[in-house]
Amino acid sequence: MSINQTVAEMEVSLGEKLKLLRLNKNLEQKTLAARAGVSVRALRNLESGAGTTVKTLLSVVRALGRETWLDTVAPVATVNPLTLTTRATPRQRARRKGEISRTLPAPLGIQAPSASSSVAPLPVHRPVPLRIKYRQSLTELMQMVVVHRKSLEEAVEEVLVETKDEEAIRAIAQTELDLLELYNCVRYKISREKTHSWILAGRPR
């Protein structure tokens, strides 16, 4: 069938196709009409394109064993059209003239991630609570080890630290002593000379 055909022409074309199917199966009109449960006149009208009912059409199509033809009329959708409307991106309100965008620009030199970006957020390094609680004690401890060359155990015993926190402070101090260099020694109020001398001595603790 052509999309340019009229309805009457499409009826004739459909009737001819059904008639051809009947002939290919070596069936007479009377035989097919009986199988379909319709009158011979109704079948004759269908094949000649003289008009018919949907019931007659369906009965004849089934009698010819072509029920699958009906599936081509409206194929089963693989995606529910209704879900497309619910998943659609919500419309954004158009910005009025003179209205200032509420989205802040990214800082200079930093590219703002797009909505579809899968880049993981940068980790935020938060200070260990004990570093804040014992900031002064850690400074004194570092000075005792680096400047006065006391052992770490002696220094931990002398500074003001709660017993339950001694092990944690000892571990923190070990890390800080490993990382102590000339460029960061001022953090603990230790001179570069004392720090350099302590490093040359092999970082004793």
Protein Blocks (a to p, Z undefined) as FASTA:
>chain_A
ZZkbcfklmmmmmmmmmmmmmmmnopafklmmmmnopafklmmmmmnonopafklmmmmm
mmnopmmmmmmmmccdfbdfklmmmmpccddddddehiacfbdcddehiacddfklcbdc
dddddddfklmmmmmmmmmmmmmmmmnopafklmmmmmccdfklmmmmmmmmmmmmmmpc
fklmmmnopafklmmmmmmnopaZZ
